[in-house]
């Protein structure tokens, strides 16, 4: 079967999916109506077989970048030329290439090249494979301030395109994505379409991603382990952090230690992931990286009725490790809505626990998760809204950061939720508190926690 047959089959299936409309239920401001899902965008390949497509970059260590791209031409070289002046490449690096098969689908040649050492906060121009267009990126700063853009459950719909445009209107340094990238769901040509859709953004700033349930693509006996496309196309720097799996890893950037956990890898006590995250947290130096950030896919805390309780088993296994390490904030996806919690541990407000934020609202084809449970008072949930959008975490210095969530509203991006955070690394109360079965006393009242942490 040719790739075109796969694409036609995908089109038929996804046309049916995109036609499903969900009833609109308002759970935020009464003057704002929820928008329904929008149609899928299938992005074609308009370059030659030897030219690079689906170009994206990711961080590797403190001063290197991995450049990834695909060519239809199997003989294209895995070389990146780069420099600080447009059209002038005074450095080059050679990497590796791979490909994969999934039933009757055969991928193009997938190239991965690490370049560096690179200077922090610097614009570089580069070309992949010795031909095709010139790209550019800016390396993150070596210290504060630094800004992260956060988008979960992205997909490739008209809402996705709107979200990406909104993200790109304001400068940021690194994009964090807590799973569910392409929503290919085994229809492999949709991975190619997704790569072409995000290339204008993912080729300019590093995208650091972890897996979601839509990346699994497991099939008994034939593909028993899953994640074939995800691991081949989006390799992250897991070896550098001592991980044995692309499904969980960590990295440091601009005074932050970021841990990407795998909701769909074994996580029980004694598992490889559990033992790895223990070691990784033990190595964190809060004097060098005062901010400690974690990403997962399935949220541990949620009042939305969608995917209810799916993150509970992972929370029970790993939450205590994060609490002992004084993680500042945990970002999740999976639930197609926005929700922010107060600092929490073991289902109770706790001033030494992390803030939990669900941001699975990037623009996926399945639409929004509209129904929430009725809140009790006082509630751990501080703000919730079933709308598409994106978040930004602006870390100003060792002590303070500003979180903001921006709702998509057609051509506009509207600021809907903000919160100032204080790093737990400098909290004497939390630093010296000895863990036992009782939660530590809150640093501030629950009302105050909603405004300033």
C-alpha positions in Angstrom: 0.0 0.0 0.0 1.4 3.4 -0.9 1.7 6.4 1.5 -1.1 8.1 -0.4 -3.5 5.2 0.5 -2.6 5.7 4.1 -3.3 9.4 3.8 -6.6 8.8 2.2 -7.6 6.4 4.9 -6.5 8.9 7.6 -8.5 11.6 5.9 -11.7 9.5 5.9 -11.3 8.5 9.6 -10.4 12.0 10.8 -13.1 13.7 8.8 -15.6 11.6 10.8 -13.8 12.4 14.1 -13.7 16.1 13.4 -17.4 16.2 12.6 -18.3 15.1 16.1 -19.4 18.2 18.0 -19.6 18.5 21.8 -22.3 20.4 23.6 -21.0 23.7 25.0 -21.1 24.0 28.8 -19.8 27.1 30.5 -17.6 26.8 33.6 -15.8 30.1 33.5 -16.9 33.6 32.9 -20.6 33.8 31.8 -19.8 36.2 29.1 -17.5 33.8 27.2 -18.9 30.9 25.1 -16.8 27.8 24.4 -15.7 27.2 20.9 -16.3 23.8 19.3 -13.4 21.7 17.7 -12.2 22.9 14.3 -11.2 21.0 11.2 -7.9 19.2 10.8 -5.0 20.8 8.9 -3.1 18.5 6.7 0.2 20.1 5.8 1.7 18.9 2.5 5.4 18.5 1.5 6.3 21.2 -1.1 10.0 20.9 -1.2 12.2 18.5 -3.2 12.9 14.9 -2.1 16.4 15.9 -1.0 15.4 19.0 0.8 14.9 18.9 4.6 11.4 18.9 6.0 9.9 18.7 9.5 12.9 20.5 11.0 12.9 20.8 14.8 15.5 21.4 17.5 16.0 20.3 21.1 18.4 21.0 23.9 21.4 18.6 24.6 23.4 19.5 27.6 24.4 23.0 28.5 25.7 24.2 25.2 24.5 21.9 22.4 21.5 21.6 20.2 20.1 18.6 18.4 18.8 19.3 14.9 16.3 16.8 13.5 14.7 16.6 10.1 13.4 14.2 7.5 14.2 13.7 3.8 12.5 11.5 1.2 15.8 11.0 -0.4 17.5 8.1 1.5 21.0 9.2 0.3 20.8 12.7 1.8 23.7 13.4 4.2 23.2 13.9 8.0 25.1 17.2 8.1 24.3 20.6 9.6 26.3 23.7 8.7 25.9 26.7 11.0 27.2 30.1 11.9 26.2 33.5 13.4 25.8 35.2 10.1 23.1 34.5 7.5 24.5 32.4 4.6 27.9 32.1 6.2 28.5 28.7 7.9 31.9 28.5 9.6 31.0 25.3 11.5 29.5 21.9 10.7 28.6 18.7 12.4 27.7 15.2 11.2 25.2 13.0 12.9 23.2 9.9 12.4 20.1 8.8 10.5 17.4 6.2 10.9 14.0 5.2 9.5 11.2 2.9 10.6 8.3 0.8 9.2 4.8 0.7 10.6 2.7 -1.9 8.9 2.7 -0.7 5.2 4.1 2.7 6.0 7.8 3.5 5.5 9.2 6.7 6.9 11.6 9.0 5.2 15.2 9.2 6.3 15.2 10.7 9.8 18.3 12.7 10.6 19.6 13.8 14.0 22.7 16.0 14.4 24.1 17.5 17.5 25.8 20.9 17.0 27.9 22.9 19.4 29.4 24.2 21.7 27.0 27.2 21.3 27.0 30.5 23.0 24.0 31.3 25.3 21.4 33.9 24.1 22.8 33.9 20.6 21.1 33.6 17.1 22.5 30.9 14.9 21.8 30.3 11.2 21.9 26.8 9.9 21.3 24.6 6.9 20.4 20.8 6.9 21.9 18.2 4.6 23.8 20.8 2.4 20.7 22.0 0.6 17.3 23.6 1.0 16.3 26.7 3.0 18.2 28.4 5.7 16.8 28.2 9.2 17.7 30.1 12.4 17.3 29.6 16.1 18.2 31.5 19.3 19.9 29.6 22.2 18.4 30.1 25.7 20.1 32.3 28.2 22.6 30.9 30.6 20.7 32.4 33.6 17.7 34.4 34.5 15.4 35.8 33.2 14.2 32.9 31.1 10.7 32.2 29.7 9.0 28.9 28.9 6.0 28.5 26.6 3.8 25.6 27.6 1.3 23.8 25.3 -0.2 20.4 25.9 -2.3 18.0 23.7 -1.4 20.0 20.6 -2.7 18.1 17.5 -3.0 19.7 14.1 -6.3 21.5 13.8 -7.2 25.1 13.1 -7.1 25.7 16.9 -3.6 24.3 16.9 -2.5 26.8 14.3 -4.2 29.6 16.3 -2.4 28.5 19.5 1.0 28.4 17.8 0.5 31.8 16.3 -0.4 33.2 19.7 2.7 31.5 21.3 5.0 33.0 18.6 3.8 36.6 19.0 5.8 37.0 22.2 9.4 36.0 22.6 10.2 32.9 24.6 13.2 30.7 25.1 12.0 27.0 25.3 8.7 25.3 24.6 7.6 22.5 26.9 5.0 20.0 25.7 3.6 17.5 28.2 2.5 14.9 25.7 0.1 14.2 22.8 1.9 15.8 19.9 0.5 14.8 16.5 -2.7 12.8 17.3 -1.6 10.4 14.5 -2.9 7.5 16.4 -1.1 5.0 14.1 -1.9 6.9 10.9 1.7 7.6 10.2 1.4 10.2 7.5 -0.1 12.4 10.1 3.2 12.4 11.9 4.7 13.9 8.7 1.9 16.5 8.4 2.4 17.5 12.1 6.2 17.9 11.6 5.6 20.2 8.7 2.9 22.2 10.6 5.2 22.9 13.6 8.5 23.4 11.6 8.2 27.2 11.5 8.2 27.3 15.3 10.1 24.2 16.3 13.0 25.1 14.1 13.4 28.5 15.8 13.2 27.5 19.5 14.0 24.2 21.3 11.0 22.0 21.9 11.3 19.7 24.8 8.5 17.0 24.9 7.4 14.0 26.7 5.0 11.3 25.6 1.2 11.1 25.9 -1.2 8.3 25.3 -1.6 9.2 21.7 2.1 8.5 21.1 1.8 4.8 22.3 0.7 3.3 18.9 1.1 -0.2 20.3 -0.1 -3.3 18.5 0.0 -6.7 20.1 2.8 -9.0 18.9 3.8 -6.8 16.0 4.6 -3.6 17.9 4.3 -4.7 21.6 6.3 -1.8 23.1 4.8 1.1 21.2 6.3 4.6 20.7 8.0 3.7 17.5 7.3 6.9 15.7 7.7 9.1 18.8 11.1 7.7 19.7 12.3 7.8 16.1 11.2 11.3 15.3 11.5 13.1 18.7 14.5 11.8 20.5 15.2 13.8 23.7 18.5 14.0 25.7 17.7 11.1 28.0 21.2 9.6 28.0 22.7 12.8 29.3 20.5 12.6 32.5 21.3 8.9 33.1 17.9 7.7 31.9 17.6 4.5 29.8 14.4 5.6 28.1 13.3 8.4 25.8 10.0 8.4 27.7 11.6 10.1 30.8 14.6 12.4 31.2 15.7 15.7 32.7 17.7 18.7 31.5 19.0 22.0 32.9 18.5 25.4 31.3 18.9 29.0 32.6 18.9 28.2 36.3 16.1 25.6 36.1 16.1 21.8 36.5 13.3 20.3 34.4 12.1 16.7 34.8 10.0 15.1 32.1 8.3 12.0 33.5 6.7 9.2 31.6 3.0 8.6 32.4 3.1 5.5 30.1 6.4 3.9 31.3 6.6 1.8 34.5 6.7 4.0 37.5 6.0 1.8 40.6 8.6 1.7 43.3 11.6 -0.4 42.1 10.9 0.3 38.4 13.6 1.8 36.2 11.8 5.2 36.1 11.2 5.3 39.8 14.9 4.6 40.6 16.0 7.0 37.9 13.9 9.9 39.3 15.2 9.3 42.8 18.8 9.5 41.5 18.0 12.6 39.4 16.4 14.5 42.3 19.3 13.6 44.6 21.7 15.3 42.1 19.7 18.5 41.9 21.7 21.5 43.3 19.2 24.2 44.2 22.0 26.7 44.5 22.8 26.3 40.8 19.2 25.5 39.6 16.8 27.1 42.3 13.8 26.3 40.2 12.6 22.6 39.9 9.9 21.9 37.3 8.2 18.6 36.5 6.1 17.6 33.5 3.8 14.6 33.2 0.9 13.8 30.9 -1.9 12.4 33.0 -2.6 14.9 35.7 -2.4 13.9 39.4 -4.9 16.5 40.5 -8.0 17.4 38.4 -11.7 18.3 39.0 -12.6 17.6 35.4 -14.8 14.6 34.7 -12.6 13.6 31.8 -9.9 10.9 32.5 -11.0 10.9 36.1 -8.4 9.2 38.4 -6.1 8.1 35.6 -3.1 9.7 37.2 -3.8 8.5 40.7 -1.5 5.4 40.6 1.5 7.4 39.4 0.8 10.1 42.0 0.7 7.5 44.8 4.0 6.1 43.6 6.1 9.2 43.0 4.4 12.2 44.7 6.4 11.8 47.9 9.7 12.0 46.0 8.7 15.3 44.4 7.5 16.6 47.7 10.8 15.7 49.5 12.7 17.5 46.7 10.5 20.6 47.0 9.4 20.7 43.4 8.0 24.1 42.6 5.4 23.3 39.9 4.0 20.2 38.0 2.5 20.7 34.5 0.2 18.1 33.0 -1.8 17.6 29.8 -4.3 14.8 28.9 -7.4 16.6 30.1 -8.5 19.1 27.4 -9.0 22.1 29.6 -7.1 24.5 31.8 -6.9 24.1 35.6 -4.6 25.5 38.2 -4.3 24.2 41.8 -2.9 25.6 44.9 0.3 24.1 46.4 -0.8 20.6 47.3 0.4 17.2 48.7 -1.6 14.1 49.3 -4.9 15.8 48.4 -4.4 18.6 51.0 -3.3 22.2 50.7 0.4 22.3 51.6 2.7 25.3 51.3 5.7 23.0 50.7 4.1 21.1 47.9 4.1 21.9 44.2 1.5 23.9 42.3 -0.3 21.6 39.8 -1.4 23.0 36.4 -3.3 21.1 33.7 -2.7 22.6 30.3 -4.0 20.0 27.8 -5.7 22.7 25.7 -3.4 23.2 22.8 -6.0 22.5 20.0 -6.4 18.8 19.6 -9.1 17.3 17.3 -11.1 15.7 20.1 -12.3 19.0 21.4 -12.6 20.4 24.9 -13.3 18.5 28.2 -16.3 20.7 29.2 -17.6 19.1 32.4 -16.1 19.7 35.9 -17.3 18.4 39.2 -18.9 20.8 41.7 -16.3 22.4 43.9 -16.3 22.3 47.7 -15.0 25.2 49.8 -12.3 25.8 50.4 -11.1 24.2 47.2 -7.7 23.1 46.1 -8.6 24.1 42.5 -8.0 27.9 42.1 -9.0 28.4 38.5 -10.4 26.2 35.8 -11.8 26.7 32.3 -12.5 24.5 29.3 -10.9 26.7 26.6 -8.1 26.3 24.1 -4.9 28.3 24.9 -1.3 28.2 26.1 0.7 29.1 29.2 3.9 31.0 29.8 6.3 30.8 32.8 8.5 33.8 33.1 11.2 33.2 35.7 12.8 36.5 36.6 15.4 35.5 39.2 16.2 32.9 41.9 13.1 33.7 43.9 10.2 34.9 41.7 8.4 33.8 38.6 5.2 34.8 36.8 2.8 32.2 35.5 0.1 33.3 32.9 -2.5 31.4 30.9 -3.7 32.8 27.7 -7.1 31.8 26.2 -7.5 31.5 22.5 -10.3 33.7 21.2 -10.2 33.5 17.4 -7.5 35.9 16.3 -6.8 37.2 19.8 -5.0 35.6 22.8 -6.6 36.9 26.0 -4.8 36.8 29.4 -7.2 34.9 31.6 -5.2 33.7 34.7 -2.0 34.9 36.3 0.0 33.9 39.4 3.2 35.0 41.0 5.4 32.1 42.4 8.2 32.0 44.9 10.7 29.3 44.6 10.6 26.7 47.4 14.4 26.5 47.3 14.7 29.6 49.4 11.9 28.8 51.9 13.5 28.1 55.2 10.3 26.5 56.5 10.2 24.0 53.6 13.9 23.5 53.4 14.3 22.5 57.0 11.0 20.7 57.4 11.4 16.9 58.1 9.0 14.8 56.2 6.6 12.6 58.2 3.0 11.4 57.8 1.6 14.9 58.4 1.6 17.7 55.8 3.7 20.7 56.6 1.8 23.8 57.7 0.9 26.1 54.8 3.2 29.0 54.3 0.3 31.3 53.8 -3.5 31.1 54.1 -5.3 29.3 51.2 -6.7 32.6 50.1 -3.3 34.2 49.9 -1.8 31.2 48.1 -4.1 31.9 45.2 -2.5 35.3 44.7 1.2 35.0 45.8 3.3 31.9 46.5 
